[in-house]
């Protein structure tokens, strides 16, 4: 009876986790619509407002969850790493916002499809995490896709690669410090805040105040930073990483569909070849990860038995 009740409870928790994950990646996937909506402002101004309005929301979140003791316990090493991640995050955010406003949403989605494979590669190179044969195969297939585009168009898909690499290194550095998501983002945005305030002061001095409605629209950038983060953190507590790994492709998939069907972006034919290689790599990567975790569980159960 207890076992059955435990299974039911675990299934309920995982269903909740799946809803949180879909909400987080769904918001990230439809975020391009927001950045098109605030297209009256330049990408740098949007970024600075995103930083400005994220800070008070994160202060509220940390206060409600009682995490200020963890904030006070941050070491100099942690702050040093978070300074570096703040720089990487600002590059990633600014590049993404620019891509949306330049009507290159499909290029941006390519970056986030590549990102999981970049994470695996960085883990192998810098953390000495041993890559399994099929993981190497997945990375190789993805590189073939990028190489095909390079060969045909004589150009590198820089936009997607900047997004993938900047977020990959962001994750790599964040792994070096054990800091909760909300606290980490609060430190990062607080470090960016003086620059944001100086820039916005200069902008107001030279161009005057924006209408209240436009300021309210820009302030919503804080919500798009903090709310999906809260949902993502809740999902990670309730879901296996394999399940979370599958759901993460929801965001770039939504962005790609928006690019094609809502904003009528022209996607070069060779880009579909690139996407084909990337999607094949993701299938190999996800399937390998799924079966590896199942094998590990069977070994553990066998050991317990």
DONU-477240 format. One line per field, with one value per residue (C-alpha): x, y, z. Coordinates in steps of 0.25 Angstrom, whole numbers, plus 5000, padded with zeros to 4 digits. Layout:
east: c(X,...)
north: c(Y,...)
up: c(Z,...)
//
This chain:
east: c(5000,5011,5019,5006,5004,5018,5018,5005,5011,5024,5015,5008,5021,5026,5013,5015,5030,5026,5016,5026,5036,5026,5023,5037,5042,5028,5031,5045,5040,5030,5039,5042,5028,5031,5043,5036,5025,5036,5043,5041,5053,5068,5073,5083,5071,5063,5074,5077,5062,5062,5073,5067,5053,5059,5066,5054,5046,5058,5059,5045,5047,5059,5052,5039,5048,5057,5070,5077,5086,5091,5094,5102,5110,5115,5130,5139,5142,5127,5125,5137,5131,5117,5124,5129,5115,5109,5117,5113,5099,5099,5105,5095,5083,5087,5090,5077,5069,5077,5074,5059,5059,5067,5057,5066,5058,5062,5077,5074,5067,5078,5087,5078,5077,5092,5094,5092,5103,5112,5110,5114,5126,5130,5128,5138,5148,5148,5142,5148,5135,5137,5128,5122,5124,5109,5111,5123,5115,5104,5114,5121,5107,5104,5118,5115,5102,5110,5121,5111,5106,5120,5123,5111,5109,5124,5119,5118,5105,5111,5098,5094,5108,5110,5097,5101,5115,5112,5101,5110,5121,5111,5106,5120,5124,5111,5115,5127,5119,5108,5098,5083,5077,5070,5082,5092,5083,5081,5096,5098,5087,5092,5106,5100,5091,5100,5103,5088,5085,5096,5092,5077,5081,5089,5077,5067,5076,5078,5065,5055,5045,5038,5022,5018,5012,5025,5032,5022,5024,5040,5038,5031,5045,5048,5036,5041,5055,5050,5037,5042,5054,5045,5037,5050,5056,5043,5044,5058,5054,5043,5047,5059,5069,5066,5052,5056,5066,5055,5046,5057,5055,5042,5047,5055,5044,5034,5044,5046,5031,5029,5040,5033,5018,5017,5028,5030,5045,5052,5060,5071,5070,5084,5079,5069,5080,5087,5075,5074,5088,5085,5072,5078,5089,5079,5071,5085,5088,5075,5073,5087,5085,5071,5077,5089,5081,5072,5084,5090,5076,5076,5090,5087,5074,5082,5093,5082,5075)
north: c(5000,5010,5006,5009,5022,5026,5023,5031,5043,5042,5042,5054,5061,5058,5063,5076,5077,5074,5086,5095,5091,5093,5107,5111,5107,5111,5125,5125,5120,5131,5142,5147,5152,5161,5166,5169,5176,5186,5188,5203,5202,5199,5185,5192,5200,5187,5180,5191,5191,5176,5177,5189,5182,5168,5173,5177,5164,5156,5163,5160,5145,5144,5150,5141,5129,5133,5132,5144,5136,5129,5142,5147,5134,5136,5135,5144,5132,5131,5146,5145,5134,5142,5154,5146,5140,5153,5157,5145,5146,5161,5156,5145,5154,5166,5156,5150,5163,5168,5155,5157,5171,5168,5158,5146,5138,5125,5128,5130,5117,5109,5114,5108,5095,5094,5098,5084,5079,5090,5087,5073,5077,5087,5077,5068,5079,5086,5077,5064,5058,5046,5047,5033,5029,5032,5046,5048,5044,5054,5065,5061,5060,5074,5079,5073,5082,5095,5090,5088,5102,5108,5100,5104,5119,5121,5127,5123,5124,5133,5138,5124,5120,5133,5129,5115,5117,5129,5121,5108,5116,5122,5109,5104,5115,5114,5099,5104,5110,5104,5116,5115,5120,5132,5137,5135,5143,5154,5155,5156,5166,5174,5175,5180,5190,5202,5201,5200,5212,5220,5217,5220,5233,5237,5233,5241,5253,5253,5247,5250,5241,5231,5230,5223,5211,5209,5209,5198,5190,5190,5187,5174,5169,5167,5157,5150,5148,5144,5136,5125,5124,5121,5111,5104,5103,5097,5087,5083,5079,5070,5064,5054,5062,5053,5058,5072,5070,5066,5078,5088,5087,5093,5107,5107,5099,5110,5121,5114,5113,5127,5131,5123,5124,5138,5147,5140,5139,5134,5122,5118,5104,5100,5104,5093,5083,5089,5087,5073,5070,5077,5070,5056,5059,5063,5050,5042,5050,5049,5034,5031,5039,5032,5018,5021,5026,5013,5004,5012,5010,4995,4993,5001,4992,4980,4984,4987,4974)
up: c(5000,5004,4991,4983,4990,4988,4973,4971,4979,4970,4958,4963,4966,4952,4945,4953,4948,4934,4935,4941,4930,4919,4925,4926,4912,4906,4911,4906,4892,4891,4896,4882,4881,4893,4887,4874,4883,4889,4875,4877,4886,4882,4886,4896,4903,4904,4910,4920,4924,4925,4935,4943,4945,4948,4960,4969,4965,4969,4982,4985,4981,4989,5001,5000,4999,5010,5003,5008,5017,5005,4998,5010,5010,4996,4995,4987,4977,4975,4972,4963,4955,4955,4950,4938,4936,4936,4924,4917,4920,4915,4902,4900,4904,4895,4883,4885,4885,4873,4865,4868,4864,4851,4847,4849,4859,4851,4853,4868,4869,4862,4874,4884,4877,4877,4891,4898,4889,4892,4907,4905,4897,4908,4919,4911,4909,4922,4932,4928,4927,4918,4906,4902,4887,4883,4889,4881,4869,4872,4873,4860,4853,4858,4853,4839,4838,4842,4832,4821,4822,4823,4810,4802,4807,4810,4823,4837,4844,4854,4861,4865,4869,4878,4885,4887,4891,4900,4907,4908,4915,4924,4928,4929,4939,4947,4949,4957,4968,4975,4975,4974,4961,4967,4975,4963,4954,4965,4966,4951,4949,4961,4955,4942,4949,4950,4935,4932,4941,4935,4921,4923,4930,4918,4909,4917,4917,4902,4897,4908,4915,4908,4910,4922,4913,4906,4920,4925,4913,4915,4930,4926,4921,4936,4936,4924,4931,4945,4943,4934,4943,4955,4947,4942,4956,4961,4949,4952,4966,4961,4948,4943,4935,4923,4923,4925,4913,4904,4908,4906,4891,4892,4893,4880,4873,4876,4872,4859,4856,4860,4850,4838,4841,4848,4843,4829,4831,4818,4823,4812,4807,4812,4826,4826,4823,4835,4843,4838,4843,4856,4859,4855,4865,4876,4873,4875,4887,4894,4891,4896,4909,4911,4909,4918,4929,4928,4928,4941,4948,4945,4950,4963,4965,4962,4973,4983,4980)
//
